Amino acid sequence: MAIELNHTIVYTHDKRAGARFVSDVLGLPEPGTFGPFAVVELANGVSLDFMDVDGEIVSQHYAFLISEDEFDAVAERLRERGLPTWADPGRRSPGFNTNDGGRGLYFDSPEGHNLEVLTVPYGG
């Protein structure tokens, strides 16, 4: 059996709101529930399992490989919400990048996680 990532836990103060934000922005189905988690299912079988926690949340980075059409839709959804996007993870350049012959952008989730969408994997 090949080793594959199955799921990861995403810490939040409001699991429903956090999961819904990601699913809405990415154009994914409504989050489900599994035990204490609000679950966002991705097309490759990996799930983001949002879990409520108390206290400070340390920012994590989550990157999503999407198509060019999906990129346009995600960028529009972020614009509609008035959310800034950046071409780099350090937030030095607003907008998006054209690295590796594709497009990519970074944005923050409500919890402060650094989210990324890209149309071509790094290294092209």
N, C-alpha and C positions, 0 to 999 in steps of 0.2 A: 504494500500500500504506500502510495506517495504521501508525504506529510503535507497537510493543508491547514491553514488557519480556519477554525470553525466559528469562533465568536470572540468578542472582546467586551469587557465591561466598561461602560462610560459613566463616570461619576457625575452626578447632577444634584441640584436641590429640588428639582421637580421633574421626575422621570417622564411623565406624560408630555409636558411642554417641551422638554429637550428632544425626545424622540419625534414628536410631531414637527418640530422645527426642521430637523434633518430630513424627515420624509417629505415634508412640504417643499422645501427648497430643492431637493434632488428629484422631485416628481415621482416618489415611490408610494406604494400602497400604505394605507393607514397602519400605524404600529400595532403589533399584537401584544399579548401578555403571556409571560411564562414565569411562574413563581413570582418573585419580587421584582421582576424586570418588565419594562416596556421595551419591546423588541422591534428593531428595524431590520428587515430582511433585505440583503443585497442579492443581485442577480447571480453572483458566483457562489452562493450558498453560505457566505459568511454573514453573521448577524452582529449588530451593535446592540448590546443589552444594557439599557439605561437603568441605573440604580440610584435611588435616593441615598444621600449621605449628609451628615451634619458637618459643619465646619468648613474650612477653606478647601476649595477644589483646585488642585494643581492642573494647569493647562496641559493637555495632551494634543498631539497632532494626528489627524486622520485624513488620508488622501484617497480620493475616489477617481478611478479611471472611467471616463465617460466619452460619448461620441461628440462630434462637432455640433450636431443638432441639439443634443442634451446640454452642451456648454452654453449655447445661445439661450436656451430656456432657463437654465440655472442663473445665468447673469441677469436676465430679465426679472426673475423672481426676487433676486437680491436688490435690484434697482427699485422695484415696486415697494419693497420694505424699507427703502432708504438706508440700506446697509452698505458701508464702504467695502471695497475690494482692493486687494493689493497684488502686485506682480511678484512679490517676494515675501518670504516668511518673516523677514525683519520689518516689514511694513514701511519700507523706504520709498517705494514707487507705487502710486495709486494705479488702479486699473488691472490689467492682465499682462502676462508674458507670452512670448512665442518661442519658448525653449524647445529644442529638439524637433522643430518643424510642426509643433502643435500649439495649443493654447493652454494656459493655466492661470488660475487665480486663487487667492487666499481670502478667507473671511472668518469672522469669529462666530461661534455659537453663543447662545445666551449665557452658558456657563463659563465662557471664556476659552473654550477649546479652539485651537487653530485648525480650521478645516480648509481643505484644498480640493479643487477639481482640476483635472488635467486630461487632455485628449490624446496624448502620446506618452508612454512610459519614459522615465528618465533614461537617457542613453539612446533614445529614438529607435 
